[in-house]
Amino acid sequence: MLEPLADEIIIRVRQAAELYYRLVLLVGKAGSGKTAALQVVHERTSAPLFNVNLELSRRMLDLTERQRALQLPRLLTEIVGTSADDVILVDNIEILFDVSLMLDPLRLLQGISRNKTVVAAWNGSIESNHVIYATPDHAEYKRYPLLDFLLVSKEAVA
């Protein structure tokens, strides 16, 4: 099942190269195989794969809560900028949704996708022409219209 999903990601990466925001969201529930699919894409294309939670946590250890909120966008840009590759894969982006950081995760991903094609694993679902993160009763809940990014979903490939 991973091969068709990886194939779809690679197709979307090629399509994204022509867009203003070169962002591809790989949408699925926890445990649906997003990380494994990104690893297959990494192996097939040599695109770097970043664990955003781990990389940002390392860089924010000595920062106050306020400094974290202010510096996270710059730190994320630095992480992505460490690679000379034109395509990057990002996984484990949950830290971007931390309520204390007061960030807009989709806008952050779109911002870094201006200079590189970004494939991001999005822990959520697609409902009524919207991409959803978390449930409405959860503090980290986000709902975005399907605009300004490409989408890959395990359900659509199945």
DSSP file (Angstrom, degrees, kcal/mol; ACC not computed):
  #  RESIDUE AA STRUCTURE BP1 BP2  ACC     N-H-->O    O-->H-N    N-H-->O    O-->H-N    TCO  KAPPA ALPHA  PHI   PSI    X-CA   Y-CA   Z-CA
    1    1 A M     >        0   0    0      0, 0.0     4,-1.2     0, 0.0     5,-0.1   0.000 360.0 360.0 360.0 -24.1    0.0    0.0    0.0
    2    2 A L  H  >  +     0   0    0      1,-0.2     4,-3.0     2,-0.2     5,-0.2   0.861 360.0  61.9 -70.6 -35.2    2.9    2.3    0.5
    3    3 A E  H  > S+     0   0    0      1,-0.2     4,-2.8     2,-0.2     5,-0.2   0.931 103.8  46.3 -61.1 -47.9    4.1    2.3   -3.1
    4    4 A P  H  > S+     0   0    0      0, 0.0     4,-2.1     0, 0.0    -1,-0.2   0.894 115.0  48.9 -61.6 -36.4    0.9    3.8   -4.6
    5    5 A L  H  X S+     0   0    0     -4,-1.2     4,-2.1     2,-0.2    -2,-0.2   0.922 112.2  47.5 -67.2 -44.0    0.9    6.5   -1.9
    6    6 A A  H  X S+     0   0    0     -4,-3.0     4,-2.3     2,-0.2    -1,-0.2   0.902 110.7  52.7 -62.9 -41.2    4.6    7.2   -2.5
    7    7 A D  H  X S+     0   0    0     -4,-2.8     4,-2.1    -5,-0.2    -1,-0.2   0.916 109.1  49.5 -59.4 -43.6    3.9    7.3   -6.3
    8    8 A E  H  X S+     0   0    0     -4,-2.1     4,-2.4     2,-0.2    -1,-0.2   0.888 109.1  52.1 -65.1 -39.2    1.1    9.9   -5.7
    9    9 A I  H  X S+     0   0    0     -4,-2.1     4,-2.3     2,-0.2    -1,-0.2   0.934 109.6  49.2 -61.1 -46.1    3.4   12.0   -3.5
   10   10 A I  H  X S+     0   0    0     -4,-2.3     4,-1.8     1,-0.2    -2,-0.2   0.882 110.2  51.1 -63.5 -38.8    6.1   12.1   -6.2
   11   11 A I  H  X S+     0   0    0     -4,-2.1     4,-1.9     1,-0.2    -1,-0.2   0.928 111.4  47.9 -62.0 -44.9    3.4   13.1   -8.8
   12   12 A R  H  X S+     0   0    0     -4,-2.4     4,-2.6     1,-0.2    -2,-0.2   0.855 106.4  57.6 -66.3 -34.5    2.2   15.9   -6.6
   13   13 A V  H  X S+     0   0    0     -4,-2.3     4,-1.1     2,-0.2    -1,-0.2   0.928 107.4  48.0 -60.4 -44.5    5.8   17.1   -6.0
   14   14 A R  H  < S+     0   0    0     -4,-1.8     3,-0.4     1,-0.2     4,-0.3   0.906 113.3  47.6 -62.8 -41.3    6.2   17.5   -9.8
   15   15 A Q  H >< S+     0   0    0     -4,-1.9     3,-1.4     1,-0.2    -2,-0.2   0.872 106.2  58.5 -66.7 -36.9    2.9   19.4  -10.0
   16   16 A A  H >< S+     0   0    0     -4,-2.6     3,-2.2     1,-0.3    -1,-0.2   0.765  85.9  78.0 -66.1 -25.6    3.8   21.6   -7.1
   17   17 A A  T 3< S+     0   0    0     -4,-1.1    -1,-0.3    -3,-0.4    -2,-0.2   0.729  94.8  50.0 -57.7 -21.6    6.9   22.9   -8.8
   18   18 A E  T <  S+     0   0    0     -3,-1.4    -1,-0.3    -4,-0.3     2,-0.2   0.436  96.7  92.6 -95.5  -1.7    4.7   25.2  -10.9
   19   19 A L  S <  S-     0   0    0     -3,-2.2     3,-0.1    -4,-0.1    -3,-0.0  -0.520  77.1-126.4 -99.2 160.5    2.8   26.7   -8.0
   20   20 A Y  S    S+     0   0    0      1,-0.2     2,-0.7    -2,-0.2    -1,-0.1   0.966 110.0  38.4 -64.4 -54.1    3.2   29.8   -5.9
   21   21 A Y  S    S-     0   0    0      2,-0.1     2,-1.3     1,-0.1    -1,-0.2  -0.898  78.0-159.0 -96.5 117.1    3.1   27.7   -2.7
   22   22 A R        +     0   0    0     91,-2.0    96,-2.9    -2,-0.7     2,-0.5  -0.426  42.8 139.5 -94.3  59.8    5.0   24.5   -3.4
   23   23 A L  E     -a  118   0A   0     -2,-1.3   127,-3.0    94,-0.2     2,-0.5  -0.903  32.2-174.8-114.1 130.3    3.2   22.7   -0.6
   24   24 A V  E     -ab 119 150A   0     94,-3.0    96,-2.7    -2,-0.5     2,-0.5  -0.989  12.3-155.2-121.6 121.1    2.0   19.1   -0.6
   25   25 A L  E     -ab 120 151A   0    125,-3.0   127,-2.7    -2,-0.5     2,-0.8  -0.864   4.3-155.6 -99.2 127.1    0.0   17.9    2.4
   26   26 A L  E     -ab 121 152A   0     94,-3.1    96,-3.2    -2,-0.5     2,-0.4  -0.886  24.3-163.1 -98.1 103.0    0.0   14.2    3.1
   27   27 A V  E     +ab 122 153A   0    125,-2.9   127,-1.0    -2,-0.8     2,-0.3  -0.743  26.7 120.8-101.2 132.9   -3.2   13.9    5.1
   28   28 A G  E     -a  123   0A   0     94,-2.0    96,-1.5    -2,-0.4     3,-0.1  -0.943  56.8 -88.3-176.0 160.6   -4.2   10.9    7.3
   29   29 A K    >   -     0   0    0     -2,-0.3     3,-1.7    94,-0.2     5,-0.3  -0.270  64.4 -73.7 -70.1 163.3   -5.0    9.8   10.8
   30   30 A A  T 3  S+     0   0    0      1,-0.3    -1,-0.2     2,-0.1    93,-0.0  -0.352 122.5  20.1 -56.9 134.8   -2.3    8.8   13.3
   31   31 A G  T 3  S+     0   0    0     -3,-0.1    -1,-0.3     1,-0.0    -2,-0.1   0.587  86.3 121.2  81.8  10.8   -0.9    5.4   12.3
   32   32 A S  S <  S-     0   0    0     -3,-1.7    -2,-0.1    -4,-0.0    -3,-0.1   0.472  89.4 -96.5 -88.8  -0.9   -2.2    5.5    8.7
   33   33 A G  S  > S+     0   0    0     -4,-0.1     4,-2.3    -5,-0.1     5,-0.2   0.617  80.7 133.0 101.4  13.6    1.3    5.1    7.2
   34   34 A K  H  > S+     0   0    0     -5,-0.3     4,-2.5     2,-0.2     5,-0.2   0.940  77.1  46.1 -62.7 -47.5    2.3    8.7    6.5
   35   35 A T  H  > S+     0   0    0      1,-0.2     4,-2.2     2,-0.2    -1,-0.2   0.920 112.8  49.8 -62.8 -44.2    5.7    8.4    8.0
   36   36 A A  H  > S+     0   0    0      2,-0.2     4,-1.9     1,-0.2    -1,-0.2   0.897 110.9  50.2 -62.3 -40.2    6.4    5.1    6.1
   37   37 A A  H  X S+     0   0    0     -4,-2.3     4,-2.3     1,-0.2    -1,-0.2   0.909 110.0  50.3 -64.8 -41.5    5.2    6.7    2.8
   38   38 A L  H  X S+     0   0    0     -4,-2.5     4,-2.7     1,-0.2    -2,-0.2   0.874 108.3  53.3 -64.0 -36.1    7.6    9.6    3.4
   39   39 A Q  H  X S+     0   0    0     -4,-2.2     4,-2.4     2,-0.2    -1,-0.2   0.887 108.1  50.0 -65.5 -38.1   10.4    7.2    4.1
   40   40 A V  H  X S+     0   0    0     -4,-1.9     4,-2.3     2,-0.2    -2,-0.2   0.925 111.8  47.8 -64.6 -44.0    9.7    5.4    0.8
   41   41 A V  H  X S+     0   0    0     -4,-2.3     4,-2.4     1,-0.2     6,-0.5   0.918 110.7  52.5 -61.7 -42.8    9.8    8.8   -1.0
   42   42 A H  H  X S+     0   0    0     -4,-2.7     4,-2.3     1,-0.2    -2,-0.2   0.921 111.5  46.1 -57.4 -46.2   13.0    9.7    0.8
   43   43 A E  H  < S+     0   0    0     -4,-2.4    -1,-0.2     1,-0.2    -2,-0.2   0.875 116.9  44.0 -65.8 -38.1   14.6    6.4   -0.4
   44   44 A R  H  < S+     0   0    0     -4,-2.3    -2,-0.2    -5,-0.2    -1,-0.2   0.776 129.6  22.8 -80.2 -27.0   13.4    6.8   -3.9
   45   45 A T  H  < S-     0   0    0     -4,-2.4    -3,-0.2    -5,-0.2    -2,-0.2   0.568  90.7-129.0-116.8 -13.2   14.3   10.5   -4.4
   46   46 A S     <  +     0   0    0     -4,-2.3    -4,-0.2    -5,-0.4    -3,-0.1   0.615  52.5 155.8  66.2  14.0   17.0   11.2   -1.8
   47   47 A A        -     0   0    0     -6,-0.5    -1,-0.3    -5,-0.1    41,-0.2  -0.525  51.1-105.0 -66.5 135.8   14.9   14.2   -0.6
   48   48 A P        -     0   0    0      0, 0.0    41,-2.8     0, 0.0     2,-0.5  -0.343  28.7-146.1 -66.2 144.6   15.8   15.0    3.0
   49   49 A L  E     -c   89   0A   0     39,-0.2     2,-0.4    -3,-0.1    41,-0.2  -0.960  14.9-164.9-115.6 119.1   13.3   13.9    5.7
   50   50 A F  E     -c   90   0A   0     39,-3.1    41,-3.0    -2,-0.5     2,-0.9  -0.870  19.8-145.9-109.3 135.9   13.0   16.1    8.8
   51   51 A N  E  >  -c   91   0A   0     -2,-0.4     4,-2.6    39,-0.2     5,-0.2  -0.866  19.7-167.3 -92.6 100.3   11.4   15.3   12.1
   52   52 A V  H  > S+     0   0    0     39,-2.5     4,-2.8    -2,-0.9     5,-0.4   0.893  81.2  53.8 -62.9 -43.4   10.1   18.8   12.9
   53   53 A N  H  > S+     0   0    0     39,-1.9     4,-2.2    38,-0.4    -1,-0.2   0.937 114.0  42.4 -56.5 -47.2    9.2   18.1   16.5
   54   54 A L  H  > S+     0   0    0      2,-0.2     4,-2.1     1,-0.2    -2,-0.2   0.937 116.2  46.6 -66.2 -48.3   12.7   16.8   17.2
   55   55 A E  H  X S+     0   0    0     -4,-2.6     4,-1.5     1,-0.2    -2,-0.2   0.920 116.7  43.1 -63.5 -45.4   14.6   19.5   15.3
   56   56 A L  H  X S+     0   0    0     -4,-2.8     4,-1.6    -5,-0.2    -1,-0.2   0.898 111.1  55.2 -69.2 -39.0   12.6   22.4   16.7
   57   57 A S  H  X S+     0   0    0     -4,-2.2     4,-0.7    -5,-0.4     3,-0.2   0.912 106.4  51.8 -60.2 -42.2   12.7   21.0   20.3
   58   58 A R  H >< S+     0   0    0     -4,-2.1     3,-0.6     1,-0.2     4,-0.2   0.906 113.5  44.1 -58.8 -41.8   16.5   20.8   20.2
   59   59 A R  H 3< S+     0   0    0     -4,-1.5    -1,-0.2     1,-0.2     3,-0.2   0.697 114.6  48.4 -79.4 -18.9   16.7   24.5   19.1
   60   60 A M  H >< S+     0   0    0     -4,-1.6     3,-1.7    -3,-0.2    -1,-0.2   0.392  76.8 104.1-103.8   3.6   14.1   25.8   21.6
   61   61 A L  T << S+     0   0    0     -4,-0.7    -1,-0.2    -3,-0.6    -2,-0.1   0.873  87.5  38.9 -53.1 -43.5   15.4   24.1   24.8
   62   62 A D  T 3  S+     0   0    0     -4,-0.2     2,-0.3    -3,-0.2    -1,-0.3   0.316  98.3  99.8 -94.3   9.1   17.0   27.3   26.2
   63   63 A L  S <  S-     0   0    0     -3,-1.7     2,-0.1     1,-0.1    -3,-0.0  -0.678  71.3-121.0 -97.3 149.5   14.2   29.7   25.0
   64   64 A T     >  -     0   0    0     -2,-0.3     4,-2.5     1,-0.1     5,-0.2  -0.318  37.0-100.3 -74.4 168.9   11.4   31.1   27.1
   65   65 A E  H  > S+     0   0    0      1,-0.2     4,-1.8     2,-0.2     5,-0.1   0.905 125.7  48.3 -58.6 -42.2    7.8   30.4   26.1
   66   66 A R  H  > S+     0   0    0      1,-0.2     4,-1.9     2,-0.2    -1,-0.2   0.915 110.8  50.0 -64.9 -43.9    7.6   33.9   24.6
   67   67 A Q  H  > S+     0   0    0      1,-0.2     4,-2.8     2,-0.2     5,-0.2   0.871 107.3  55.9 -63.1 -36.7   10.9   33.5   22.7
   68   68 A R  H  X S+     0   0    0     -4,-2.5     4,-2.0     1,-0.2    -1,-0.2   0.938 107.5  48.0 -60.5 -46.7    9.7   30.2   21.3
   69   69 A A  H  < S+     0   0    0     -4,-1.8    -1,-0.2     1,-0.2    -2,-0.2   0.883 117.2  42.8 -61.9 -38.8    6.6   31.8   19.8
   70   70 A L  H  < S+     0   0    0     -4,-1.9     4,-0.3     1,-0.2    -1,-0.2   0.857 121.1  38.0 -76.2 -35.7    8.7   34.6   18.3
   71   71 A Q  H  X S+     0   0    0     -4,-2.8     4,-2.8    -5,-0.2     5,-0.2   0.621  89.4  88.3 -96.4 -13.0   11.6   32.5   17.0
   72   72 A L  H  X S+     0   0    0     -4,-2.0     4,-2.9    -5,-0.2     5,-0.3   0.905  87.3  52.1 -56.6 -45.4    9.9   29.3   15.8
   73   73 A P  H  > S+     0   0    0      0, 0.0     4,-2.0     0, 0.0    -1,-0.2   0.919 113.4  45.0 -57.6 -41.5    9.2   30.6   12.3
   74   74 A R  H  > S+     0   0    0     -4,-0.3     4,-2.3     2,-0.2    -2,-0.2   0.914 113.1  50.5 -65.8 -42.7   12.9   31.6   11.9
   75   75 A L  H  X S+     0   0    0     -4,-2.8     4,-2.5     2,-0.2    -1,-0.2   0.899 109.6  50.3 -63.8 -40.6   14.0   28.3   13.3
   76   76 A L  H  X S+     0   0    0     -4,-2.9     4,-2.3    -5,-0.2     5,-0.2   0.910 110.0  50.6 -63.8 -41.2   11.8   26.3   11.0
   77   77 A T  H  X S+     0   0    0     -4,-2.0     4,-2.3    -5,-0.3    -2,-0.2   0.890 110.2  50.6 -62.4 -39.6   13.2   28.3    8.0
   78   78 A E  H  X S+     0   0    0     -4,-2.3     4,-1.0     2,-0.2    -2,-0.2   0.915 108.6  51.5 -63.4 -44.0   16.7   27.5    9.2
   79   79 A I  H >< S+     0   0    0     -4,-2.5     3,-0.8     1,-0.2     4,-0.2   0.940 115.0  41.6 -59.1 -48.2   16.0   23.8    9.5
   80   80 A V  H >< S+     0   0    0     -4,-2.3     3,-1.4     1,-0.2    -1,-0.2   0.865 110.6  58.8 -67.0 -36.3   14.6   23.7    6.0
   81   81 A G  H 3< S+     0   0    0     -4,-2.3    -1,-0.2     1,-0.3    -2,-0.2   0.635  85.8  77.3 -70.5 -14.3   17.4   25.9    4.8
   82   82 A T  T << S+     0   0    0     -4,-1.0     2,-0.4    -3,-0.8    -1,-0.3   0.701  86.8  74.0 -68.2 -16.1   20.1   23.5    5.9
   83   83 A S    <   -     0   0    0     -3,-1.4     5,-0.0    -4,-0.2     0, 0.0  -0.832  63.8-161.0-102.5 134.6   19.3   21.4    2.9
   84   84 A A        +     0   0    0     -2,-0.4    -1,-0.1     3,-0.0    -3,-0.1   0.525  61.3 113.2 -83.9  -6.8   20.4   22.4   -0.6
   85   85 A D        -     0   0    0      1,-0.1    -2,-0.1     2,-0.1     3,-0.0  -0.283  67.9-139.1 -67.2 152.0   17.7   20.1   -2.0
   86   86 A D  S    S+     0   0    0      1,-0.1    31,-3.1    30,-0.1     2,-0.4   0.664  89.7  50.2 -84.0 -19.0   14.7   21.5   -3.9
   87   87 A V  E     - d   0 117A   0     29,-0.2     2,-0.3    31,-0.0    31,-0.2  -0.978  67.0-178.7-123.1 132.6   12.3   19.1   -2.3
   88   88 A I  E     - d   0 118A   0     29,-2.8    31,-2.5    -2,-0.4     2,-0.5  -0.965  16.6-145.6-129.9 150.9   12.1   18.4    1.5
   89   89 A L  E     -cd  49 119A   0    -41,-2.8   -39,-3.1    -2,-0.3     2,-0.4  -0.951  15.1-166.4-114.0 129.7    9.9   16.0    3.5
   90   90 A V  E     +cd  50 120A   0     29,-3.3    31,-2.4    -2,-0.5     2,-0.3  -0.969   9.1 174.9-123.5 133.5    8.7   17.1    6.9
   91   91 A D  E     +c   51   0A   0    -41,-3.0   -39,-2.5    -2,-0.4   -38,-0.4  -0.837  55.6  34.2-128.8 164.5    7.1   14.8    9.5
   92   92 A N        +     0   0    0     -2,-0.3   -39,-1.9   -41,-0.2     3,-0.4   0.974  59.9 161.4  54.5  64.8    6.0   15.1   13.0
   93   93 A I    >   +     0   0    0     28,-0.5     3,-2.0   -41,-0.2     4,-0.4   0.242  32.4 115.8 -98.2  12.2    4.7   18.7   12.8
   94   94 A E  G >   +     0   0    0      1,-0.3     3,-1.8     2,-0.2     4,-0.3   0.795  64.9  67.7 -55.4 -31.9    2.5   18.6   15.9
   95   95 A I  G >  S+     0   0    0     -3,-0.4     3,-1.4     1,-0.3    -1,-0.3   0.806  89.4  65.4 -59.7 -28.9    4.7   21.2   17.7
   96   96 A L  G <  S+     0   0    0     -3,-2.0    -1,-0.3     1,-0.3     7,-0.3   0.732  99.3  53.2 -65.8 -20.3    3.5   23.8   15.1
   97   97 A F  G <  S+     0   0    0     -3,-1.8    -1,-0.3    -4,-0.4    -2,-0.2   0.438  74.3 132.0 -94.5  -1.5    0.0   23.4   16.5
   98   98 A D    X>  -     0   0    0     -3,-1.4     3,-1.5    -4,-0.3     4,-0.6  -0.333  54.6-143.7 -56.1 120.7    1.0   24.0   20.2
   99   99 A V  G >4 S+     0   0    0      1,-0.3     3,-1.1     2,-0.2    -1,-0.2   0.828  95.5  62.6 -59.5 -35.2   -1.6   26.6   21.4
  100  100 A S  G 34 S+     0   0    0      1,-0.3    -1,-0.3     2,-0.1   -31,-0.1   0.746  98.0  57.8 -65.5 -21.7    1.0   28.4   23.6
  101  101 A L  G <4 S-     0   0    0     -3,-1.5    -1,-0.3    -6,-0.2    -2,-0.2   0.683  92.6-148.6 -81.9 -17.9    3.0   29.3   20.4
  102  102 A M    <<  +     0   0    0     -3,-1.1     2,-0.2    -4,-0.6    -3,-0.1   0.904  43.4 147.1  51.7  50.2    0.0   31.1   18.9
  103  103 A L        -     0   0    0     -5,-0.5    -1,-0.2    -7,-0.3     3,-0.1  -0.704  55.6-127.5-112.3 163.1    1.0   30.2   15.3
  104  104 A D     >  -     0   0    0     -2,-0.2     4,-2.2     1,-0.2     5,-0.2  -0.900  23.5-165.3-107.5  98.6   -0.8   29.4   12.1
  105  105 A P  H  > S+     0   0    0      0, 0.0     4,-2.4     0, 0.0     5,-0.2   0.861  84.4  50.7 -57.0 -41.5    0.7   26.1   11.1
  106  106 A L  H  > S+     0   0    0      1,-0.2     4,-2.6     2,-0.2     5,-0.2   0.926 110.8  48.9 -65.1 -42.4   -0.6   26.1    7.5
  107  107 A R  H  > S+     0   0    0      2,-0.2     4,-2.5     1,-0.2    -1,-0.2   0.888 110.0  52.6 -63.9 -38.7    0.8   29.6    6.9
  108  108 A L  H  X S+     0   0    0     -4,-2.2     4,-2.0     2,-0.2    -1,-0.2   0.944 111.3  45.9 -60.5 -47.5    4.1   28.6    8.3
  109  109 A L  H  X S+     0   0    0     -4,-2.4     4,-1.1     1,-0.2    -2,-0.2   0.891 112.4  51.0 -64.1 -39.2    4.3   25.6    5.9
  110  110 A Q  H  < S+     0   0    0     -4,-2.6   -88,-0.2     1,-0.2     3,-0.2   0.902 107.1  55.1 -64.0 -39.3    3.2   27.8    3.0
  111  111 A G  H >< S+     0   0    0     -4,-2.5     3,-1.1     1,-0.2     4,-0.3   0.916 110.0  43.8 -60.8 -44.4    5.9   30.3    3.9
  112  112 A I  H >X S+     0   0    0     -4,-2.0     4,-0.7     1,-0.2     3,-0.6   0.690 105.5  65.7 -75.6 -15.0    8.7   27.8    3.8
  113  113 A S  T 3< S+     0   0    0     -4,-1.1   -91,-2.0    -3,-0.2    -1,-0.2   0.373  79.3  82.1 -87.8   7.0    7.3   26.3    0.6
  114  114 A R  T <4 S+     0   0    0     -3,-1.1    -1,-0.2   -93,-0.2    -2,-0.1   0.833 105.5  26.1 -75.0 -32.2    7.9   29.5   -1.4
  115  115 A N  T <4 S+     0   0    0     -3,-0.6     2,-0.3    -4,-0.3    -2,-0.2   0.592 130.6  27.9-107.5 -15.5   11.6   28.5   -2.0
  116  116 A K  S  < S-     0   0    0     -4,-0.7     2,-0.5   -28,-0.0   -94,-0.3  -0.978  83.7-105.2-142.3 152.3   11.4   24.7   -1.8
  117  117 A T  E     - d   0  87A   0    -31,-3.1   -29,-2.8    -2,-0.3     2,-0.5  -0.724  41.4-160.9 -78.6 126.8    8.8   22.1   -2.5
  118  118 A V  E     -ad  23  88A   0    -96,-2.9   -94,-3.0    -2,-0.5     2,-0.6  -0.944  14.6-167.0-116.0 125.9    7.6   20.9    1.0
  119  119 A V  E     -ad  24  89A   0    -31,-2.5   -29,-3.3    -2,-0.5     2,-0.4  -0.963  18.4-172.6-108.6 117.2    5.8   17.6    1.6
  120  120 A A  E     -ad  25  90A   0    -96,-2.7   -94,-3.1    -2,-0.6     2,-0.6  -0.933  25.0-130.6-118.7 131.8    4.3   17.7    5.1
  121  121 A A  E     -a   26   0A   0    -31,-2.4     2,-0.6    -2,-0.4   -28,-0.5  -0.696  27.1-161.4 -76.5 120.2    2.6   14.8    7.0
  122  122 A W  E     -a   27   0A   0    -96,-3.2   -94,-2.0    -2,-0.6     2,-1.3  -0.925  11.2-144.7-111.9 114.2   -0.6   16.3    8.3
  123  123 A N  E     +a   28   0A   0     -2,-0.6    11,-0.6   -96,-0.2     2,-0.3  -0.636  67.7  56.7 -79.6  95.1   -2.2   14.4   11.1
  124  124 A G  E    S-E  133   0B   0    -96,-1.5     2,-0.3    -2,-1.3     9,-0.2  -0.879  75.2 -86.1 179.3-147.0   -5.9   14.8   10.4
  125  125 A S  E     -E  132   0B   0      7,-1.5     7,-3.3    -2,-0.3     2,-0.5  -0.892  22.9-114.6-147.9 173.3   -8.6   14.4    7.9
  126  126 A I  E     +E  131   0B   0     -2,-0.3     2,-0.4     5,-0.2     5,-0.2  -0.982  39.1 164.1-118.0 125.0  -10.4   15.9    4.9
  127  127 A E  E >   -E  130   0B   0      3,-2.5     3,-1.0    -2,-0.5    -2,-0.1  -0.990  61.5 -11.9-145.1 131.6  -14.0   16.9    5.4
  128  128 A S  T 3  S-     0   0    0     -2,-0.4     3,-0.1     1,-0.3    -1,-0.1   0.880 127.8 -49.4  48.6  51.2  -16.4   19.1    3.4
  129  129 A N  T 3  S+     0   0    0      1,-0.2    17,-1.8    16,-0.1     2,-0.3   0.794 119.7 106.6  59.9  31.4  -13.6   20.6    1.2
  130  130 A H  E <   -EF 127 145B   0     -3,-1.0    -3,-2.5    15,-0.2     2,-0.5  -0.981  67.3-132.1-135.6 148.6  -11.5   21.4    4.3
  131  131 A V  E     -EF 126 144B   0     13,-2.8    13,-2.5    -2,-0.3     2,-0.4  -0.892  31.3-157.3 -98.2 132.9   -8.4   19.9    5.8
  132  132 A I  E     -EF 125 143B   0     -7,-3.3    -7,-1.5    -2,-0.5     2,-0.4  -0.878  15.7-165.2-117.4 140.2   -8.8   19.3    9.5
  133  133 A Y  E     -EF 124 142B   0      9,-2.7     9,-2.2    -2,-0.4    -9,-0.2  -0.996  65.3 -20.9-122.0 125.7   -6.3   19.0   12.4
  134  134 A A  S    S-     0   0    0    -11,-0.6    -9,-0.1    -2,-0.4     8,-0.1  -0.108  93.3 -62.6  71.0-172.2   -7.6   17.5   15.6
  135  135 A T    >   -     0   0    0      1,-0.1     3,-2.7     6,-0.1     6,-0.3  -0.771  46.6-106.5-108.9 155.6  -11.3   17.5   16.7
  136  136 A P  T 3  S+     0   0    0      0, 0.0     5,-0.1     0, 0.0    -1,-0.1   0.765 119.3  54.3 -54.5 -27.5  -13.5   20.6   17.2
  137  137 A D  T 3  S+     0   0    0      3,-0.0     2,-0.3     2,-0.0    -3,-0.0   0.483  91.0  95.3 -85.4  -0.6  -13.4   20.1   21.0
  138  138 A H  S X  S-     0   0    0     -3,-2.7     3,-1.7     1,-0.1     0, 0.0  -0.696  77.6-131.4 -93.4 142.3   -9.6   20.0   21.1
  139  139 A A  T 3  S+     0   0    0     -2,-0.3    -1,-0.1     1,-0.3    -5,-0.0   0.796 107.7  52.3 -61.2 -29.6   -7.6   23.2   21.8
  140  140 A E  T 3  S+     0   0    0     -5,-0.1    -1,-0.3     2,-0.0    -3,-0.0   0.333  79.2 140.6 -90.7   7.9   -5.3   22.6   18.8
  141  141 A Y    <   +     0   0    0     -3,-1.7     2,-0.3    -6,-0.3    -7,-0.2  -0.240  24.5 176.2 -56.4 131.4   -8.2   22.2   16.4
  142  142 A K  E     -F  133   0B   0     -9,-2.2    -9,-2.7    -8,-0.1     2,-0.4  -0.992  13.0-171.8-137.3 145.4   -7.6   23.8   12.9
  143  143 A R  E     +F  132   0B   0     -2,-0.3   -11,-0.2   -11,-0.2    -2,-0.0  -0.973   9.6 177.8-140.8 121.3   -9.8   23.8    9.8
  144  144 A Y  E     -F  131   0B   0    -13,-2.5   -13,-2.8    -2,-0.4     2,-0.1  -0.963  30.5-115.2-127.1 140.7   -8.6   25.2    6.5
  145  145 A P  E     -F  130   0B   0      0, 0.0     2,-2.5     0, 0.0   -15,-0.2  -0.388  42.9 -99.7 -66.7 153.5  -10.2   25.3    3.1
  146  146 A L  S    S+     0   0    0    -17,-1.8     2,-0.3    -2,-0.1   -16,-0.1  -0.460  81.3 124.5 -76.8  73.7   -8.5   23.2    0.4
  147  147 A L        +     0   0    0     -2,-2.5     3,-0.1     1,-0.1     0, 0.0  -0.972  58.3  13.3-134.2 146.7   -6.7   26.2   -1.2
  148  148 A D  S    S+     0   0    0     -2,-0.3     2,-0.3     1,-0.1  -125,-0.2   0.737 109.9  66.4  64.9  27.3   -3.0   27.0   -1.9
  149  149 A F  S    S-     0   0    0   -127,-0.1     2,-0.3    -3,-0.1  -125,-0.2  -0.957  76.2-116.5-163.6 159.4   -1.6   23.5   -1.5
  150  150 A L  E     -b   24   0A   0   -127,-3.0  -125,-3.0    -2,-0.3     2,-0.4  -0.681  30.4-140.1 -98.3 159.1   -1.8   20.1   -3.1
  151  151 A L  E     -b   25   0A   0     -2,-0.3     2,-0.4  -127,-0.2  -125,-0.2  -0.940  20.1-179.0-127.6 138.9   -3.2   17.1   -1.3
  152  152 A V  E     +b   26   0A   0   -127,-2.7  -125,-2.9    -2,-0.4     2,-0.4  -0.996  14.4 176.8-130.9 131.0   -2.3   13.5   -1.0
  153  153 A S  E  >  -b   27   0A   0     -2,-0.4     4,-1.5  -127,-0.2     3,-0.3  -0.997  35.3-135.4-136.2 140.0   -4.5   11.2    1.2
  154  154 A K  H  > S+     0   0    0   -127,-1.0     4,-2.0    -2,-0.4    -1,-0.1   0.875 108.9  55.3 -59.4 -37.9   -4.4    7.5    1.8
  155  155 A E  H  4 S+     0   0    0      1,-0.2    -1,-0.2     2,-0.2  -127,-0.1   0.874 106.2  50.2 -64.3 -37.6   -8.1    7.3    1.3
  156  156 A A  H  4 S+     0   0    0     -3,-0.3    -1,-0.2     1,-0.2    -2,-0.2   0.806 114.3  44.7 -71.4 -28.8   -7.9    9.0   -2.2
  157  157 A V  H  <        0   0    0     -4,-1.5    -2,-0.2     1,-0.2    -1,-0.2   0.789 360.0 360.0 -84.6 -29.5   -5.2    6.6   -3.3
  158  158 A A     <        0   0    0     -4,-2.0    -1,-0.2    -5,-0.2    -2,-0.1   0.483 360.0 360.0 -61.3 360.0   -6.9    3.4   -1.9
